[in-house]
Amino acid sequence: MTDEQTLAYVQAAAVAVGLPLDAAQTARVAVHLQRTAGMAALLDAVPLHDADEPAEIYCPAPYGLAAH
């Protein structure tokens, strides 16, 4: 997204969730959003195969047990 598109997205999202942001806050959020999108693009570009992270690795704790 371009700078203008990102700023427009942040403004629209803030309105949609009822978050009052002034112009400076909106600009800062847009900068951080673009930075985060850039980092995500770098991660997304790494080729991964199904065997790189098998689903069996995820093992949730039984329901109701507190972590110690």
Residue frames as a rotation matrix with the C-alpha (Angstrom) as fourth column:
MET 1
0.581 0.814 0.000 0.00
0.814 -0.581 0.000 0.00
0.000 0.000 -1.000 0.00
THR 2
-0.126 -0.568 0.813 1.10
0.449 -0.764 -0.464 3.55
0.884 0.307 0.352 -0.58
ASP 3
-0.933 -0.252 -0.258 1.54
0.345 -0.421 -0.839 6.04
0.103 -0.871 0.479 2.24
GLU 4
-0.686 0.721 0.097 -1.79
-0.705 -0.692 0.155 7.63
0.179 0.038 0.983 1.35
GLN 5
0.044 0.704 -0.709 -3.60
-0.330 0.680 0.655 4.29
0.943 0.205 0.262 1.24
THR 6
-0.422 -0.271 -0.865 -2.18
0.651 0.573 -0.498 3.25
0.630 -0.773 -0.065 4.59
LEU 7
-0.998 0.064 -0.016 -3.20
-0.038 -0.764 -0.644 6.55
-0.053 -0.641 0.765 6.17
ALA 8
-0.357 0.924 -0.134 -6.71
-0.810 -0.235 0.537 6.23
0.465 0.300 0.833 4.72
TYR 9
-0.033 0.293 -0.955 -6.95
0.143 0.947 0.286 2.66
0.989 -0.128 -0.073 6.04
VAL 10
-0.750 -0.316 -0.581 -5.89
0.599 0.046 -0.799 3.71
0.280 -0.947 0.155 9.54
GLN 11
-0.877 0.470 0.103 -8.39
-0.481 -0.849 -0.220 6.58
-0.016 -0.243 0.970 9.52
ALA 12
-0.096 0.891 -0.443 -11.23
-0.680 0.267 0.683 4.31
0.727 0.367 0.580 8.36
ALA 13
-0.176 -0.028 -0.984 -10.34
0.422 0.901 -0.101 1.56
0.890 -0.432 -0.147 10.83
ALA 14
-0.960 -0.193 -0.200 -10.23
0.265 -0.410 -0.873 4.05
0.087 -0.891 0.445 13.71
VAL 15
-0.568 0.822 0.052 -13.69
-0.811 -0.569 0.139 5.31
0.144 0.037 0.989 12.79
ALA 16
-0.032 0.581 -0.813 -15.01
-0.366 0.750 0.550 1.76
0.930 0.316 0.189 12.43
VAL 17
-0.141 -0.080 -0.987 -13.94
0.704 0.692 -0.156 0.79
0.696 -0.717 -0.041 15.96
GLY 18
0.801 0.567 0.194 -14.73
0.311 -0.670 0.673 4.18
0.512 -0.479 -0.713 17.53
LEU 19
0.227 -0.821 -0.524 -11.11
0.934 0.031 0.355 5.03
-0.275 -0.570 0.774 18.32
PRO 20
0.987 0.161 -0.028 -10.58
0.149 -0.956 -0.253 8.79
-0.067 0.245 -0.967 18.44
LEU 21
0.092 -0.994 0.062 -7.18
0.902 0.110 0.417 9.58
-0.421 0.017 0.907 16.91
ASP 22
0.605 0.011 -0.796 -5.82
-0.174 -0.974 -0.145 13.00
-0.777 0.227 -0.587 16.10
ALA 23
0.908 -0.216 -0.359 -3.80
-0.373 -0.026 -0.928 13.60
0.191 0.976 -0.104 12.93
ALA 24
-0.024 -0.990 0.138 -0.43
-0.965 -0.013 -0.264 13.00
0.263 -0.139 -0.955 14.61
GLN 25
-0.175 0.023 0.984 -1.57
-0.584 0.803 -0.123 9.75
-0.793 -0.596 -0.127 16.21
THR 26
0.814 0.548 0.194 -3.05
-0.137 0.506 -0.851 8.55
-0.565 0.666 0.487 12.92
ALA 27
0.640 -0.650 -0.410 0.21
-0.651 -0.174 -0.739 9.28
0.409 0.740 -0.535 11.12
ARG 28
-0.311 -0.782 0.540 2.24
-0.944 0.321 -0.078 7.38
-0.112 -0.534 -0.838 13.75
VAL 29
0.165 0.450 0.878 -0.06
-0.312 0.868 -0.386 4.35
-0.936 -0.210 0.284 13.54
ALA 30
0.957 0.207 -0.205 0.21
-0.242 0.175 -0.954 4.40
-0.161 0.963 0.218 9.73
VAL 31
0.197 -0.962 -0.189 4.03
-0.902 -0.103 -0.418 4.45
0.383 0.253 -0.888 9.92
HIS 32
-0.436 -0.346 0.831 4.06
-0.738 0.666 -0.110 1.50
-0.515 -0.661 -0.546 12.32
LEU 33
0.535 0.699 0.474 1.53
-0.222 0.658 -0.720 -0.39
-0.815 0.280 0.507 10.19
GLN 34
0.835 -0.278 -0.475 3.70
-0.494 0.002 -0.869 0.02
0.243 0.961 -0.135 7.10
ARG 35
-0.214 -0.951 0.223 6.78
-0.960 0.163 -0.227 -1.10
0.179 -0.262 -0.948 9.04
THR 36
-0.204 0.225 0.953 4.92
-0.509 0.807 -0.300 -4.17
-0.837 -0.546 -0.050 10.30
ALA 37
0.845 0.535 0.016 3.66
-0.230 0.390 -0.892 -4.97
-0.483 0.750 0.453 6.80
GLY 38
0.442 -0.773 -0.454 7.24
-0.796 -0.105 -0.596 -4.75
0.413 0.625 -0.662 5.53
MET 39
-0.498 -0.613 0.613 8.44
-0.834 0.531 -0.147 -7.20
-0.235 -0.585 -0.777 8.17
ALA 40
0.206 0.672 0.711 5.55
-0.303 0.735 -0.607 -9.55
-0.930 -0.090 0.355 7.37
ALA 41
0.866 0.081 -0.494 6.45
-0.499 0.073 -0.864 -9.42
-0.034 0.994 0.104 3.67
LEU 42
-0.138 -0.982 -0.128 10.01
-0.941 0.170 -0.291 -10.51
0.308 0.080 -0.948 4.50
LEU 43
-0.515 0.001 0.857 8.73
-0.539 0.777 -0.325 -13.47
-0.667 -0.629 -0.399 6.50
ASP 44
0.540 0.823 0.176 6.17
-0.307 0.387 -0.869 -14.32
-0.783 0.416 0.462 3.83
ALA 45
0.573 -0.383 -0.725 8.96
-0.802 -0.077 -0.593 -14.47
0.171 0.921 -0.351 1.23
VAL 46
-0.495 -0.755 0.430 10.75
-0.822 0.568 0.051 -17.30
-0.283 -0.328 -0.902 3.06
PRO 47
-0.039 0.497 -0.867 9.93
-0.685 0.618 0.385 -20.56
0.727 0.609 0.316 1.33
LEU 48
-0.514 -0.026 0.857 8.47
-0.748 0.504 -0.433 -23.10
-0.420 -0.864 -0.279 3.76
HIS 49
-0.519 0.336 -0.785 7.27
-0.389 0.725 0.568 -26.60
0.761 0.601 -0.246 3.08
ASP 50
0.542 0.840 0.002 4.73
-0.422 0.271 0.865 -28.68
0.726 -0.470 0.502 4.98
ALA 51
0.515 -0.401 -0.758 7.51
0.629 0.777 0.017 -30.60
0.582 -0.485 0.652 6.73
ASP 52
-0.413 -0.744 0.526 9.13
0.190 -0.635 -0.749 -27.40
0.891 -0.209 0.403 8.06
GLU 53
-0.800 0.222 0.558 6.52
-0.599 -0.370 -0.710 -27.00
0.049 -0.902 0.429 10.78
PRO 54
-0.670 0.553 -0.495 4.41
0.245 0.795 0.555 -30.08
0.700 0.251 -0.668 11.28
ALA 55
0.081 0.836 0.542 1.07
-0.472 -0.447 0.760 -29.66
0.878 -0.318 0.358 12.98
GLU 56
0.508 0.126 -0.852 1.98
0.484 0.776 0.404 -32.27
0.712 -0.618 0.334 15.58
ILE 57
-0.612 -0.790 0.014 4.29
0.465 -0.374 -0.803 -29.76
0.640 -0.485 0.596 17.29
TYR 58
-0.456 0.521 0.722 1.27
-0.652 -0.747 0.128 -27.87
0.606 -0.412 0.680 18.66
CYS 59
-0.388 0.314 -0.866 0.10
0.568 0.822 0.044 -29.54
0.726 -0.475 -0.497 21.86
PRO 60
-0.068 0.415 0.908 -2.37
-0.469 -0.816 0.338 -27.45
0.881 -0.403 0.249 23.90
ALA 61
-0.953 -0.209 0.219 -2.56
-0.276 0.310 -0.910 -27.94
0.122 -0.928 -0.353 27.65
PRO 62
-0.535 0.803 -0.262 -5.62
0.755 0.594 0.276 -29.77
0.378 -0.050 -0.925 28.91
TYR 63
-0.078 0.614 0.786 -8.56
-0.002 -0.788 0.615 -27.48
0.997 0.047 0.063 29.58
GLY 64
0.827 0.551 0.114 -8.79
-0.050 -0.130 0.990 -26.17
0.560 -0.825 -0.080 33.11
LEU 65
0.467 -0.737 -0.489 -5.18
0.883 0.363 0.298 -26.71
-0.042 -0.571 0.820 34.16
ALA 66
0.969 -0.177 -0.174 -3.35
-0.154 -0.979 0.134 -23.59
-0.194 -0.103 -0.976 35.28
ALA 67
0.521 -0.854 -0.005 0.16
0.217 0.138 -0.966 -22.98
0.826 0.502 0.258 34.00
HIS 68
0.912 -0.264 -0.314 2.84
0.310 -0.060 0.949 -23.15
-0.269 -0.963 0.027 36.65
